Amino acid sequence: MQIHGTTHAHGPQGLQGPHRAKPAAEAQGPAAKGPVDQLDISPAAQAALDASSALQDASGIRSDLVNRIRQEIAGGTYETPAKIDAALERLLDELG
């Protein structure tokens, strides 16, 4: 359905529309279409990626703490009444 403004709406349209069904040979995936894309990273680009990873490590993110908290959230043990009360107190203090 197409809606143009508040007073004009086209009726329902067919599901098939202008689409065409792909033959089985086309639907098999990239192997049936020819060569597969490939990514080659130059040594300079790899060095830049490595430097970026090193900066992330030095950024102060404590991945051990992040992983522990993620596990607690997934396990349903992260939110405790004490933590919720502390967060509420901080929010009320910030709001004044």
C-alpha positions as CSV (number, residue, x, y, z in Angstrom):
1,M,0.0,0.0,0.0
2,Q,1.2,3.5,-0.8
3,I,0.1,6.4,1.3
4,H,0.4,9.9,-0.1
5,G,-0.6,12.5,2.6
6,T,-3.5,12.1,4.9
7,T,-6.3,11.9,2.2
8,H,-5.0,9.6,-0.5
9,A,-4.0,5.9,-0.2
10,H,-3.5,3.3,-3.0
11,G,-5.0,-0.1,-2.5
12,P,-3.1,-3.3,-1.7
13,Q,-0.6,-4.5,-4.2
14,G,0.4,-8.0,-5.0
15,L,3.2,-9.7,-3.2
16,Q,4.9,-10.8,-6.4
17,G,5.3,-7.3,-7.7
18,P,8.1,-6.6,-10.2
19,H,10.3,-9.3,-8.6
20,R,11.2,-12.4,-10.5
21,A,12.0,-15.8,-9.2
22,K,15.6,-16.7,-9.5
23,P,16.4,-19.9,-11.3
24,A,18.0,-22.6,-9.2
25,A,21.4,-22.0,-10.8
26,E,21.4,-18.4,-9.7
27,A,20.2,-19.1,-6.2
28,Q,23.2,-21.4,-5.3
29,G,25.3,-18.5,-4.1
30,P,28.6,-16.9,-5.1
31,A,30.3,-20.1,-6.2
32,A,27.9,-20.3,-9.1
33,K,28.5,-16.7,-10.1
34,G,32.2,-16.8,-10.6
35,P,35.2,-15.6,-8.6
36,V,34.9,-14.7,-5.0
37,D,36.0,-11.4,-3.6
38,Q,39.3,-11.4,-1.8
39,L,40.9,-8.9,0.6
40,D,44.7,-8.4,0.6
41,I,46.1,-6.2,3.4
42,S,49.4,-4.6,2.8
43,P,52.1,-4.7,5.4
44,A,51.6,-1.0,6.1
45,A,47.8,-1.5,6.6
46,Q,48.5,-4.4,8.9
47,A,50.9,-2.3,11.0
48,A,48.2,0.4,11.3
49,L,45.7,-2.2,12.4
50,D,48.2,-3.6,15.0
51,A,48.8,0.0,16.2
52,S,45.1,0.6,16.5
53,S,44.7,-2.6,18.6
54,A,47.6,-1.5,20.8
55,L,45.9,1.9,21.4
56,Q,42.7,0.2,22.3
57,D,44.6,-1.9,24.8
58,A,46.3,1.2,26.3
59,S,43.0,3.2,26.4
60,G,42.3,2.2,29.9
61,I,39.5,-0.3,29.0
62,R,39.7,-3.2,31.5
63,S,38.6,-6.1,29.3
64,D,38.7,-8.5,32.2
65,L,36.2,-6.3,34.1
66,V,34.1,-5.9,30.9
67,N,34.0,-9.6,30.3
68,R,33.1,-10.3,34.0
69,I,30.2,-7.8,33.9
70,R,29.0,-9.2,30.6
71,Q,28.9,-12.7,32.1
72,E,27.0,-11.4,35.1
73,I,24.4,-9.6,32.9
74,A,24.0,-12.8,30.8
75,G,23.6,-14.9,34.0
76,G,21.1,-12.4,35.5
77,T,23.3,-11.7,38.6
78,Y,24.5,-8.2,37.7
79,E,21.5,-6.2,38.9
80,T,21.3,-6.5,42.7
81,P,19.1,-4.3,45.0
82,A,22.2,-2.7,46.4
83,K,23.5,-1.7,43.0
84,I,20.1,-0.4,41.9
85,D,19.8,1.7,45.2
86,A,23.3,3.1,44.6
87,A,22.4,4.1,41.1
88,L,19.2,5.7,42.2
89,E,21.0,7.7,44.9
90,R,23.6,8.9,42.3
91,L,20.8,9.9,39.9
92,L,18.9,11.8,42.7
93,D,22.1,13.6,43.8
94,E,22.8,14.6,40.2
95,L,19.3,15.9,39.7
96,G,19.6,17.9,42.8
